[in-house]
Amino acid sequence: MSSATRVRVFAPATLSNLGPGFDVLGLALGQPGDHVEAEWSDSPGVELVSVSGDDGRLPLEPDRNVVGIAARTALAHGGGSADPPGVRLWLEKGMPLGSGLGSSAASSVAGALAVSELRGSALDPDTLIACALEGERFVSGGVHADNVAPSVRGGIVLIRSYDPFEAISLPVPSRLRVAVVHPHTAIMTAEARRLVAEERFGIGQAVANLGQIGAMVTALHRDDLQLFGRAISDALVEPLRAPLVPGFDEVKRTAQAEGALGCSISGSGPSVFAFAASDDQADQLAGRMAERFREVAGLACDVHTGPVNTTGARRVSG
C-alpha cells in the first residue's frame, strides 16, 4: 500500500552562480519558496488542479508546467504495485517568475518531491535532482543544476560534472548570512542566457574566474569568511548581465561601502545578493540595498535575510 494519500511539500528558492560559478555553484535560501500539495489519483498521469501566486501566468497543462513535468518523471521511476496510477497537484508559487531565485527549479523540485513523499520518501536526493532537471530542461532548453541541486539538498552545492552528473555539498560556515534584494522588475532566463551564449570570452577572464572558484571552495573548508567574500567576483557573466538590472552598479557599490563580504547578481537577475557575518549586518545590507534601488531606479523591492538553508526541500504540515 502507498504510504500517504495526500502530502504537502516545500522547496526553497536558491541563489545561483554566487559570483564566479556560472552554472556550477548554488545556495539554498530559507525563504521564499514554493509549496506543492499532492494526492493519489485513479486517473493515470498528472493532473495540475490549480496554480496560485503566479498572477495567472503559468499554464495548467501538466506537460507545459515544470511541476507537472517533474512529477511525471518521478512517477516514471516506479513504485509499489499498489500505487494508484496518477497524482493531482496544487502549486503555490511563493516567489515571482523571472526573479533570479530559481523559481522554476523550486517548482520542479517540489513536484518531484511530492510524488516521492506520497511513496514514503521513495526517491533519493540524486534521483529527485534528475527528475527536477527535466522541468528545468523544459524552460531553459538545457540542463543546469545550480538551482535544482541546492533546492533539493540544501546548503552550498558545487556541480563538479554534468556528464556524468556529480554534485558536491560544500561546508557552510555557521556565521555566514545572506541578504537578498529582489527589485520589482523581471528578467527572463532565456534572454539572459542568450547574452552569455553569444559572447566570446578571453582566456584571461576564464583564468580569473577559475581562481575565484578555487578560493571560494578553499574558504568554505577553512571557515574563512573574508576569503569567501573576496572570491565573490565574476569576470565572465556579471559584466554582461549587469546592464539588465536597473541600478545594479550603484547597489553593489552601496553594499561594498556597507561592509558586505561580497555582492553579485543571482542567476539571471534581477535579484542581487550580499553576504554578511551576522544577522544585524545582513538586515542592514538588505535595507540599504533596497533603499538604493528605490533611489536610483525607482524600484520597490522584496528583501530576504538569514542563514543558508541547510535542510533543502522537505515535507511540511498544514
Protein Blocks (a to p, Z undefined) as FASTA:
>chain_A
ZZbfbdcdddddddehjlmaghkaccddfbdcddddddddfbgcjddfbaghklomacfb
fklcfklmmmmmmmmnopafklcfbdcdddddfbdehklnommmmmmmmmmmmmmmmnoo
macfklmmmmmmmmmmmmnopacfklmmmmmngpjdddfbfbdcddddddddfklccddd
dddbdddfklmmmmmmmpccdfklmmmmmmmmmmmmmmmmnopaklmmmmmccfklmmmm
mmmmghklmmmmmmmmnopabdcdehjbjadcdddfbfklmmmmmmmmmmmmmmmnopac
dddeddddfkbpaddeZZ
